[in-house]
Amino acid sequence: MAGLPLDDDDTQSGTAELMDRASRAFLARLTGGVSPGALVEAYADWLMHLAVLPGKQASLMQNAVRKASRLSRFAMTCAVAGGSPDGCIEPMPQDHRFHHEGWQTWPFNLYAQSFLLTQQWWSQAMTGVRGVSPHHERIVDFVTRQLLDLAAPSNFPLTNPEVLRKTLDEGGMNLARGWSHLLEDLERLGSKQMPAGRESFLPGEAVAVTPGKVVYRNRLIELIQYAPTTPNVHPEPVLIVPAWIMKYYILDLSPENSLVRYLVGQGFTVFMISWRNPSAEDRDLGMDDYRKLGIEAALAAAKEITGSPKVHAAGYCLGGTLLSITAAGLFHHGDDSIASLSLFAAQTDFTEAGELTLFIDESEVSFLEDLMWEQGYLDTAQMSGAFQLLRSKDLIWSRIVREYMLGERAPMFDLMAWNADGTRMPYRMHSEYLRQLFLRNDFAEGRYRVEGRAVSIEDITAPVFAVGTEQDHVAPWRSVFKIRHLADSPVTFVLTTGGHNAGIVSEPGHKNRHYRILTSPAHNGHLDPEGWVAAADLRDGSWWEAWSAWLAERSGAPGAWPPMGKPEAGLEPLCPAPGTYVLMP
């Protein structure tokens, strides 16, 4: 029987949708993936509510007059008395742009004070407007701050005393070096070469050098088994699931700060997932594929090789989020092969997911989806831009001043080199991740489905070791802390110094490190973050030592080494660590 002809309306609708997506994808490339609609909506919300608040308007006008008066008095004092009088305003503690002594001299102190007062006034104008949604308020405050930072006097050679002094002292050679640095960076960017200095930190040469073998490979992962270095090892292996937004070797950096090497030295058999860098052909890989081909396949291989029915599973960042989902699914379906669950800077509840939520709403997600629909993935440069904006003063403007105006190239080091070694995110997976977790918070609210059944964190019965970092702007520690209330199992929570990356790479002997730790039994009642900080034990040193001891307490007595791979089970060693996937551009 002949098929039914296509309806003209259906054909026109499909064509219109293709045109719309192509148009939005083109616009997304021009804006770096930022939705103009989201910005217009946020500023319209702010402006419409401010327009009907005469009291707020009057208050802002009074503030402007007071600030102008204070700045005028400051300028007069500088002109009449000379020297450097006390300023009208101090920079925020995290703002280091005006710390150079030259900013205390005329006229640069006036430039700095004028900028800081202006910045403060605009922050007051953007916030506290009755009726504006919290999300829109955060957007307009953030975007306005970024626009003001463009005009900071520290960004221009003629208004930056440090740059002027350096230029006079060196006869302009700093500017010549800066120009050379700029041309080199533009050339590398245009030819898609690695950043200057990263060639000294290539995986398998200077980083990711812990001995091991790739013992399993599929289209999405390579599984690395590391060679033992102690006479005996605990029977339960440790499987580490890194985030796939970057390469795995942040947890196996240089020998002196490698978490993998440290764990092996403590008598554990360690397995590491190394994710393949996806291409346009992998556009349809989804969260279920990352769960099945990634974590579940690695768990099965680790158990087969070691002969242990139990595995200690640890996940970092996005890897920890997916590991939590996987664990919930396994326990929900009666599989208790996960002996313990360790989460490093990993969120399971996204209601307070930090400044990244600035870029997450329906308008922004649909905009990114159209960009990814055309490309098949979200490119590393498109992702890194959002992270850099969150710390633009440090990662963008200060770098421009340091490298291109002062002519001082920041020396590359292992963590910086890793941070420049990004990956791509498949279209389907990233869309599902943003919608199901960031937008809808399905996992925390019991709607996320694994093998057709809704699961939640409450399904996890294994003990949990969760780590948050004090200065984390990607996964704020108060958001990571929510697992203490969501899990029905005992939770040991650790709060350590550092940020999202440096706080996790915190080897024993690292200077100026401390952490807080407290174990909460299951169903232990409510304790808010501030109460937890007051109750937790404060310790100097590295949290790695506490985690290793926690794992050992939940492991069997050390015994003989397991084999390296298991050829008879199809798990033959394929190549030395770090493998091939980590080297993919």
C-alpha positions in Angstrom: 0.0 0.0 0.0 1.4 3.4 -1.0 2.5 5.6 1.9 0.5 8.7 2.7 1.7 11.9 1.2 3.3 14.5 3.4 1.1 17.2 4.4 2.1 20.6 3.0 1.7 22.2 6.4 4.1 19.6 7.9 6.7 20.3 5.2 6.5 24.0 5.7 6.7 23.7 9.4 9.8 21.6 9.2 11.4 24.0 6.7 10.6 26.9 9.0 12.1 25.2 12.0 15.3 24.5 10.1 15.5 28.1 9.0 15.0 29.3 12.6 17.6 26.9 14.0 20.1 27.9 11.4 19.5 31.6 12.0 19.9 31.2 15.7 23.0 29.1 15.4 24.6 31.8 13.2 23.7 34.4 15.8 25.0 32.2 18.6 28.4 32.0 16.9 28.5 35.8 16.8 27.6 36.2 20.5 29.7 33.4 21.8 26.7 31.4 22.7 25.0 34.1 24.9 21.4 34.6 24.1 20.5 38.2 23.3 16.9 37.4 24.2 17.9 36.4 27.7 19.8 39.7 28.2 16.9 41.8 26.8 14.4 40.1 29.0 16.5 40.6 32.1 17.2 44.3 31.5 13.5 44.9 30.5 12.4 43.3 33.8 14.8 45.5 35.7 13.9 48.7 33.8 10.2 48.3 33.9 10.2 47.7 37.7 12.6 50.6 38.4 10.5 52.9 36.3 7.6 52.6 38.8 9.7 52.9 41.9 10.2 56.7 42.6 11.6 56.0 46.0 14.4 53.8 44.6 15.1 56.4 41.9 15.3 59.1 44.5 17.6 57.0 46.6 19.9 56.4 43.6 20.0 60.1 42.8 20.9 60.9 46.4 23.6 58.2 46.3 25.0 59.7 43.1 25.2 63.2 44.7 26.9 61.9 47.8 29.4 59.9 45.9 30.2 62.9 43.6 30.6 65.1 46.7 32.9 62.5 48.4 35.0 62.3 45.2 35.2 66.1 44.9 36.4 66.4 48.5 39.0 63.7 47.9 40.2 65.4 44.7 40.5 68.8 46.5 42.4 67.3 49.4 44.9 65.7 47.0 45.3 69.0 45.1 45.7 71.2 48.2 47.5 69.1 50.7 49.3 66.8 48.3 50.2 63.3 49.3 47.8 60.4 49.4 44.8 61.0 51.6 42.5 58.1 52.7 40.3 57.0 49.9 36.5 57.2 49.7 36.2 53.5 49.1 38.3 50.4 49.3 38.3 47.7 46.6 36.7 44.3 47.3 39.1 41.8 48.9 39.2 39.7 45.8 39.9 42.8 43.5 43.7 43.1 43.1 43.7 45.6 40.2 44.7 48.6 42.4 47.2 47.1 44.8 50.3 48.5 43.2 51.7 51.4 45.1 51.4 53.7 42.1 47.6 53.7 42.6 48.1 55.7 45.8 49.6 58.7 43.9 47.9 61.5 42.1 46.1 61.4 39.6 45.9 57.6 39.6 44.3 57.5 43.0 41.5 59.7 41.6 41.0 57.4 38.6 40.7 54.4 40.9 38.4 56.1 43.4 36.1 57.4 40.6 35.9 53.9 39.0 35.2 52.1 42.3 32.5 54.6 43.3 30.9 54.3 39.9 31.0 50.5 40.1 29.4 50.6 43.6 26.6 52.9 42.4 25.7 50.7 39.5 25.7 47.6 41.7 23.2 49.5 44.0 21.1 50.4 40.9 21.0 46.9 39.5 20.1 45.2 42.8 17.3 45.7 45.3 14.7 46.7 42.7 11.4 45.4 44.1 9.6 43.0 41.7 12.6 41.9 39.6 13.1 38.2 39.6 16.3 37.0 41.4 17.6 35.4 38.2 17.2 38.6 36.2 18.7 40.6 39.0 21.8 38.4 39.0 22.1 38.7 35.2 21.9 42.5 35.1 24.2 42.9 38.0 26.7 40.5 36.4 26.6 41.9 32.9 26.7 45.5 34.1 29.8 44.6 36.1 31.4 43.1 33.1 30.7 46.2 31.0 32.2 48.5 33.7 35.3 46.3 33.9 35.9 47.1 30.3 36.4 50.7 31.3 38.6 50.1 34.4 41.6 52.5 34.4 43.8 49.5 35.1 43.1 48.3 31.5 44.7 51.3 29.7 48.4 52.0 29.6 48.0 55.8 30.1 45.9 55.4 33.2 47.8 52.5 34.8 50.7 53.7 36.9 52.4 50.3 37.0 52.4 50.1 33.2 53.7 53.7 32.8 56.5 53.2 35.3 57.5 49.9 33.6 57.5 51.6 30.2 59.7 54.5 31.4 62.1 52.2 33.2 62.5 49.9 30.2 62.2 52.4 27.4 59.1 50.8 26.0 60.6 47.3 25.8 57.8 45.9 27.9 55.3 47.0 25.2 57.4 45.4 22.5 57.4 42.1 24.4 53.7 42.4 25.0 53.1 43.0 21.3 55.2 39.9 20.6 53.2 37.9 23.1 49.9 39.1 21.5 51.0 38.2 18.0 52.2 34.7 19.2 48.9 34.1 21.0 46.8 35.2 17.9 48.9 33.0 15.7 48.4 30.0 18.0 44.7 30.7 18.3 44.2 31.1 14.5 46.1 27.8 13.8 44.5 26.0 16.7 47.8 25.4 18.4 48.2 24.8 22.1 48.9 27.9 24.3 52.5 29.0 24.8 54.3 26.8 27.3 51.8 23.9 27.3 54.2 21.9 25.2 56.2 21.4 28.4 53.3 19.6 30.1 52.1 17.0 27.6 50.3 13.9 29.0 52.6 10.9 29.2 55.7 13.1 29.4 55.5 15.6 32.2 51.9 15.0 33.5 49.8 11.8 33.6 52.9 9.7 34.1 51.8 7.3 36.8 52.6 3.8 35.4 49.6 1.8 34.2 47.9 0.1 31.3 44.7 0.7 29.3 42.8 -2.5 30.0 39.4 -1.6 28.3 38.3 0.6 25.5 35.0 1.4 23.8 33.8 4.3 21.7 33.5 6.5 24.7 36.1 5.6 27.3 39.5 4.1 27.9 39.9 2.5 31.3 43.3 2.8 32.9 44.5 0.4 35.6 47.5 1.6 37.5 50.4 -0.5 38.6 50.7 -1.2 42.3 53.6 0.1 44.3 53.0 -1.5 47.7 53.6 -5.2 48.7 49.9 -5.7 49.2 46.7 -4.0 48.2 43.2 -3.7 49.5 40.8 -6.1 47.7 38.3 -3.4 46.8 39.5 -1.3 43.8 39.0 2.5 43.6 37.3 3.7 40.3 37.7 7.4 39.6 35.2 9.1 37.3 36.5 12.5 36.1 34.5 15.1 34.4 34.4 14.9 30.6 34.4 18.7 30.3 38.2 18.5 30.6 40.8 15.7 30.3 41.1 13.2 33.2 44.6 14.0 34.3 43.9 16.8 36.7 43.8 13.8 39.1 47.2 12.6 37.8 49.2 15.8 37.2 52.9 15.9 38.1 54.2 13.1 40.2 54.4 15.3 43.3 50.7 16.3 43.2 49.0 13.2 41.6 46.0 11.9 43.5 46.3 8.6 41.6 50.0 8.2 42.6 49.1 9.0 46.2 46.3 6.4 46.3 48.4 3.7 44.7 51.1 4.4 47.4 48.5 3.9 50.1 47.8 0.3 48.9 44.8 0.7 46.6 44.2 -0.7 43.1 43.2 2.4 41.1 41.2 2.5 37.9 40.6 5.8 36.0 38.2 6.6 33.2 39.7 8.6 30.3 36.9 10.0 28.2 37.1 10.2 24.4 36.9 13.7 23.0 33.7 13.6 21.0 33.2 14.9 17.5 30.2 15.8 15.3 29.6 12.1 14.6 29.0 11.6 18.4 26.2 14.2 18.5 23.6 11.7 19.6 25.5 10.4 22.6 23.3 11.1 25.6 23.5 11.0 29.4 22.4 7.3 29.3 25.3 6.5 27.0 27.8 8.2 29.3 26.3 6.2 32.2 26.3 2.8 30.4 29.4 3.0 28.1 31.3 5.0 30.8 30.7 4.3 34.4 28.8 1.0 34.3 31.2 -0.5 31.8 34.2 0.6 33.9 32.6 -0.8 37.1 32.1 -4.2 35.4 35.7 -4.3 34.1 37.2 -3.3 37.5 35.2 -6.0 39.3 36.1 -8.6 36.7 39.8 -7.8 36.8 40.1 -7.7 40.6 37.6 -10.3 41.5 36.0 -8.0 44.0 32.2 -7.7 44.2 32.6 -4.2 45.6 34.2 -1.1 44.3 34.9 2.3 45.9 33.6 4.8 43.3 34.8 8.4 43.3 33.7 11.2 40.9 34.9 14.7 40.3 32.7 17.6 39.2 30.3 16.5 36.4 31.7 13.0 36.7 30.6 12.9 40.3 27.1 14.1 39.4 26.7 11.3 36.8 28.3 8.8 39.3 25.6 9.7 41.9 22.9 9.1 39.3 24.5 5.8 38.3 24.8 4.7 41.9 21.2 5.6 42.6 20.1 3.5 39.6 22.2 0.5 40.7 20.9 0.5 44.2 17.4 1.1 43.1 17.6 -2.0 40.9 19.1 -4.1 43.7 22.8 -3.8 42.7 25.0 -3.0 45.7 28.4 -3.3 44.1 29.4 0.3 45.1 31.1 0.0 48.5 31.4 3.7 49.0 30.7 6.9 47.0 33.2 9.8 47.0 32.2 13.1 45.4 34.7 15.9 44.7 33.2 19.4 44.0 30.2 17.5 42.6 26.6 18.8 42.8 23.6 16.6 43.2 21.1 19.5 43.8 21.2 22.4 41.4 18.9 24.9 43.1 21.9 27.0 44.2 24.4 26.0 41.6 26.4 29.3 41.7 27.1 31.9 39.1 27.0 29.3 36.3 23.2 29.6 36.6 23.5 33.1 35.1 23.9 31.3 31.8 21.1 28.8 32.4 17.5 29.5 31.6 15.1 28.5 28.9 16.2 31.2 26.5 19.9 30.4 26.9 19.5 26.6 26.8 17.4 26.7 23.6 20.0 29.1 22.1 22.8 26.7 22.9 20.9 23.8 21.6 20.6 25.5 18.2 24.3 26.2 18.2 25.1 22.5 19.1 22.4 21.3 16.7 24.4 22.8 13.8 27.9 21.8 15.1 27.0 18.5 16.7 28.8 19.6 19.9 29.7 22.5 22.2 33.2 23.5 21.5 35.8 24.0 24.3 36.3 27.6 23.4 32.6 28.3 23.7 32.5 26.6 27.1 35.7 28.2 28.5 34.4 31.7 27.7 31.6 31.3 30.3 34.1 30.1 33.0 36.4 33.0 32.2 33.7 35.6 32.5 32.9 34.4 36.0 36.4 35.5 37.0 37.1 38.1 34.3 39.2 40.4 36.5 41.7 37.6 37.1 41.4 35.5 33.9 40.9 38.1 31.2 41.8 41.7 32.2 44.6 41.0 34.6 46.2 38.7 32.1 45.9 41.3 29.3 47.7 43.9 31.5 50.3 41.4 32.7 51.2 39.8 29.4 50.5 42.5 26.8 51.2 45.7 28.6 53.8 44.8 31.2 55.3 42.2 28.9 55.5 39.5 31.6 54.5 36.1 30.3 53.0 34.1 33.2 55.0 30.9 33.5 53.0 27.8 32.6 52.5 25.1 35.3 50.8 21.7 35.3 47.4 22.9 36.5 47.3 25.8 34.0 48.4 23.5 31.2 45.6 21.0 32.1 43.1 23.8 32.2 44.0 24.7 28.6 43.4 21.1 27.4 39.7 21.2 26.9 37.2 18.9 25.3 33.9 19.1 23.4 30.4 18.2 24.7 28.0 16.2 22.5 24.8 17.9 21.5 22.4 15.5 23.0 24.3 14.9 26.3 24.8 18.6 27.0 21.2 19.4 26.2 20.0 16.7 28.6 22.4 17.7 31.3 21.3 21.4 31.2 17.6 20.6 31.0 17.3 17.7 33.4 19.7 18.9 36.0 20.2 22.6 35.8 16.7 23.7 34.6 14.5 21.0 36.2 16.7 19.6 39.0 15.2 16.2 38.2 17.7 14.1 40.2 17.3 15.9 43.5 13.6 16.0 43.2 13.2 12.3 42.3 12.2 12.6 38.6 15.4 11.4 36.9 14.9 8.1 35.2 17.4 5.3 35.0 16.3 2.2 32.9 12.7 3.5 32.9 12.5 4.1 36.7 12.6 7.3 38.6 15.6 7.4 41.0 16.8 9.9 43.6 19.8 10.4 46.0 17.8 8.6 48.7 18.3 5.3 46.8 22.0 5.4 47.6 22.7 3.3 50.7 26.5 3.3 50.5 28.5 5.7 52.8 29.3 9.0 51.2 32.5 11.1 51.3 31.8 14.6 49.8 34.3 17.4 49.3 33.6 21.1 48.8 36.1 23.9 48.3 35.9 27.3 49.9 36.4 29.5 46.8 34.5 27.3 44.3 32.7 29.4 41.7 31.7 26.4 39.6 30.2 24.1 42.3 29.8 26.3 45.4 30.4 24.4 48.6 27.0 25.2 50.0 25.5 23.5 46.9 27.7 20.5 47.2 26.8 20.3 50.9 23.1 19.6 50.1 23.9 15.9 49.7 24.1 15.8 53.5 20.3 16.3 53.7 19.4 14.4 50.5 21.2 11.1 51.2 19.8 8.5 53.5 23.3 7.1 54.2 26.1 8.4 56.5 27.8 11.4 54.9 31.3 12.6 55.7 31.6 16.1 54.4 34.9 18.0 53.9 35.4 21.7 53.3 38.9 22.5 52.1 40.8 25.6 51.1 41.2 26.5 47.4 38.9 26.6 44.4 37.2 24.2 42.1 40.5 22.7 40.8 43.2 23.8 43.2 41.2 22.7 46.2 40.9 19.2 44.9 44.6 19.0 43.9 45.8 19.3 47.5 48.6 16.9 48.1 50.1 16.3 51.5 52.8 18.9 52.2 51.1 21.7 50.2 51.6 24.9 52.1 48.8 26.8 53.8 46.2 24.1 53.4 43.5 23.2 55.9 40.2 21.5 55.9 37.1 20.9 58.0 35.6 17.5 58.4 32.5 16.1 60.1 30.7 12.7 59.7 26.9 12.8 60.0 25.1 9.5 60.6 22.1 8.6 58.4 18.9 10.5 59.3 20.8 12.8 61.7 18.5 15.8 61.4 19.0 19.2 59.8 22.2 21.2 60.1 22.7 24.3 57.9 26.1 25.1 56.4 27.0 27.7 59.0 26.1 25.3 61.8 28.2 22.6 60.1 31.2 24.9 59.9 30.9 25.6 63.6 30.6 21.9 64.5 33.2 20.5 62.1 36.8 19.6 63.1 39.4 22.0 61.7 42.6 20.3 60.6 45.8 21.5 59.0 47.1 19.7 55.9 45.6 17.7 53.0 42.2 16.2 52.9 43.7 13.4 50.9 45.0 11.8 54.1 41.5 11.8 55.7 40.0 10.3 52.5 42.6 7.5 52.3 42.0 6.6 55.9 38.2 6.7 55.3 38.6 4.3 52.4 40.9 2.0 54.3 38.3 1.7 57.1 35.7 0.5 54.6 38.1 -1.9 52.8 39.2 -5.5 53.5 42.6 -6.5 54.7 45.4 -6.0 52.1 46.4 -9.0 50.1 48.0 -10.0 46.8 48.0 -7.8 43.7 45.3 -8.4 41.1 46.4 -9.1 37.5 47.0 -6.2 35.1 43.9 -6.7 33.0 42.3 -10.1 32.3 42.8 -11.3 28.7 40.6 -14.4 29.2 37.6 -12.0 29.9 38.4 -9.7 26.9 40.3 -7.2 29.1 43.7 -7.5 27.7 46.2 -4.6 28.3 46.0 -2.5 25.1 48.7 0.2 25.6 50.5 2.0 28.4 48.9 4.8 30.3 47.9 7.5 29.7 46.3 5.9 26.6 45.2 7.3 23.3 42.0 9.2 24.1 43.7 11.7 26.3 45.9 12.7 23.4 43.0 13.4 21.0 42.7 17.1 20.0 
